[in-house]
Amino acid sequence: MSAVDDQTTYGRARLGFSSQADIEEFVSVLAKYERGEMTPDQWRAFRLVRGTYGQRQAEDAQMLRVKVPQGLLTAPQLHATALYGMTGSALLVTLVMIGISQFAPERWLGGQQVRFLFAFASMMVVIGVVESAITNFLRANQETTLLMKYQVAKKYVGLVLIIGTLFMIAKNLKGFYVPFVATELFAVIGLSWIFFKRGTRERPSPSAFSPELYKQLIAFGIPMMVGYEVSGIVLAVGDRYVIDGKIGEEPLGLYSAAYNLCQYVQSVVIISVTQAIIPLYMQIWDQKGKEETAAFISKSMRTYLLLAAPVVAGLAAVGPELLPALASDKYAGAGGVLPWIIAGMVLDGLNPMVGAGLFIQRRTPVIMGVVLGSAILNIVLNLWLVPWIGILGSAIATLISYGAVAVCFTIASRRILPIVLPWGTLLRSSAAAVVMYGTLHFVYPGHRFITVGLRIVIGAPLFAVVMFLIDADARAMGQKILGRVRGMIPRLGAG
């Protein structure tokens, strides 16, 4: 077939896009399914591999299969359009927000300080978008170690700068937002330098940018951005605006320090687990069907709870000593909100599992509606609780809101993929966490870093022993670890 130029093919010639062999194979397999010679799961697997889905290959490869109409989209076009289109859109939004901050009537913003902060914080739009684009490229390249180091370093440096600034320079909103935005800015500059200047990875070229593809990405992305991303941001940070408006800047600083510490723990422990779960169960769904997927997710939830419970109890035990050790005794009052916030983040980490059916079937309207509703709930709870019990009210609202997301995802997803929830593991791990916290609470209080170190050294083995005694999954995990250790001893002796 002769090629005919056509702008709708993103710069490539229009070629034949049908394959007689593919058509005949599809008809043949469909006939087998209609005759009852294939199970629904086998038919689903055959059908899905001819669509779009993510798939983890053997250990060191991650594949995203995408069927583009006529196959006329190149990988360089997709990469360049995604990176530079996202960056350009974010820059435009940032400039609009800065313009609003400078020309809006002062009564809309509440004063000159808010005008400055609004303009300064607007840079987070383009910073966040660039970071998201580059981290997605690195994640697709399987550079997870680099990403983990980047996330941990950014969280740690940001926490130290915010606490240091609030304590030593400015005990106000500027003392929080300036070091926060500065940390994010220099972090993404460093990440961009690593991405474009180091390594052998392929870098998107501006010349490959496709305006036609960009228009389609915008048409698809704007509803998702408004419905899901904005709602997620409100759910995560809306409480801080309520705190500032209701009880002032100093409580905001305390709450922000505690929240950032929890986010640091979340990025190190929780996110590393939850980011891996979606591609794994997508592959199982495609290859083995519904029952195997449900069993895998249920087992994954049991393992997740075994890891998450000591995180909540441990941070509750060491947090009140750690925050003052990093800054000053002024921040000791923020320790009481730590267990509520980290518990909410742990519930948030469950969402890819309890909502697996929604993610597998891409029920984005349902996902967006749940997150939006929870964001509204979070604001309402903050408006009610903060004037009554201060920053503890915001922490409780965070836990309830993330819990609402988890409950709604569970109910909506069960229609697609029923999952046996590990209530027994939850109860046993919670009991072990209570024993752990109750013991650590009395261990050498008031000595800051020494107390933190002692409680970590005592708490982790204590939780492991209690769970080993009362939980079969914990015993199996412990026996597997002990087996590996025993296997290493002869090799070490031989070396």
Residue, then its C-alpha position, 0 to 999 in steps of 0.5 A: m500500500s502506498a504511503v500518504d502524508d497526513q498531519t493526523t499521523y503525528g508527522r509520519a506517513r499513513l501506512g496500512f494498519s491491518s494484519q490479516a493474520d491478526i484478524e484471523e487469529f482473533v476470529s479463531v480464538l473468539a470462536k473457541y471462547e463462544r464454543g466454551e473451549m476457553t474459560p472467561d479468564q483465558w479469553r480476557a488474557f488474550r483480549l487484554v494483551r491486544g490493548t493497553y496495560g502495564q506489565r512487569q517482566a522477569e525481575d529487571a524489566q517493566m513494559l507498558r504495552v500501548k496500541v496506538p491507532q495505526g501504530l504511527l506514534t514514535a517513542p521519541q514523540l511520546h517522550a518529548t511531547a509528555l516532558y516539554g508539553m507538561t513543562g510548558s503547561a505548568l509554566l503557563v499556569t505558574l505565570v497566571m497564578i503569579g499574575i493573579s497574586q500581583f493584580a488581584p484586589e488585596r481584600w481577596l488575598g488578605g494582605q501583602q504577606v499572602r500576596f508574596l507567599f501566593a506568588f512564591a508558592s506558585m513556583m511549586v506548580v512547574i517544580g512539581v510537574v517537572e519532577s513528576a515527568i522526570t521521575n516517571f522516565l527514571r521509573a520506566n528505566q528501572e532506576t528505582t535506587l536513584l529515585m529512592k535516594y533522591q526522595v529520602a534526601k529531599k525529605y530530610v533536607g527539607l525537614v531540617l531547613i523548615i525546622g531550622t528556619l522556623f526556629m532561628i530565622a522567621k517564626n511565620l508562614k515565610g519561615f515555612y514556605v520559603p525553605f520548603v519551595a527552595t528545597e523543592l526547586f534545588a532538588v528538581i534542578g539537581l534531578s534534571w541535571i542527573f537526567f540530562k547530563r549523566g548516564t546513558r539513558e535516552r533523553p527527549s529531544p525538543s525537535a520530536f515534540s508533536p503539537e497534535l499529540y499534545k492537544q490530545l493529551i490536554a483534552f484527556g488530562i484536564p478532566m483528570m487534573v481537575g477531578y483527581e489531582v486538585s482534589g488530592i492536593v486539597l486532601a493533603v494540604g487543605d488542613r494547613y490553611v484552616i490551621d493558619g486561618k483559625i489558630g495562627e502561624e505558630p501552630l501551623g509551624l508545629y503541625s507542618a513539622a510533624y506532617n513533614l516528618c511523617q511524609y519522610v517516613q512514608s516515602v522511605v517505608i510506605i511508598s516503596v511498597t505501594q508503588a510496586i503493587i499495581p504493576l504486579y497485580m496488573q500482570i497477574w490479572d492479565q495472565k492468571g485472572k480474577e481469583e489469582t489476583a484477589a489472592f495475591i492482593s490479600k496476601s500483599m495486604r497481610t504483609y503490608l500490615l505487618l510492616a505498617a503497624p510497627v511504623v505507626a507504633g514506632l513513630a508514636a514512640v520516638g516522634p515526641e523525642l525526635l522532633p525536639a532533638l531535630a529542632s528545640d523543645k518548642y516542637a515537643g508539643a507536635g509529637g501528639v499528632l504524629p500517630w494520627i497523621i502516620a496512621g492516615m498515611v498508612l491507610d492511604g497506602l492501602n488504597p492501591m490494594v483495596g481499590a485494585g478493581l477500580f485501577i484495573q478497570r480504570r474507573t477514573p470517575v469513581i476514583m475522582g469522586v471518592v478523592l473529591g468527596s474525601a477532600i471536602l470531608n477533610i476541610v469540613l472536619n478541620l473547620w469543626l475540630v481545629p477551633w476545638i482541639g487545635i492541630l490534633g483536630s487536623a491530624i484526626a481529620t487526616l486519619i478520618s479522611y484517608g480512612a473514608v477513601a479506603v472504605c469507599f474504594t473497598i466498597a466500590s472495588r468489591r463489585i469488580l474484584p472481591i478481596v478477602l480483607p485480612w482482619g485477623t492480621l490487622l487485629r494481631s498486628s495492632a495488638a503487637a503495636v500496642v504492646m510495642y508502644g506501651t513498652l517503649h513509652f517508658v524507655y529512658p524518656g527525655h534524652r532525645f537522640i539517645t532515647v530514639g536510638l534505644r527505643i528503635v533497638i528495643g522496639a523492632p525486635l519486640f514487635a517481631v517476637v510478639m508477631f512471631l508468637i501470635d501470627a502464622d504469616a509472621r512466623a513464615m516470614g521469620q522462618k524464611i529470613l532465618g533460613r537465608v541467614r543460615g544459608m549465608i553462614p557456611r558461605l561466609g565461613a568458606g570465604 
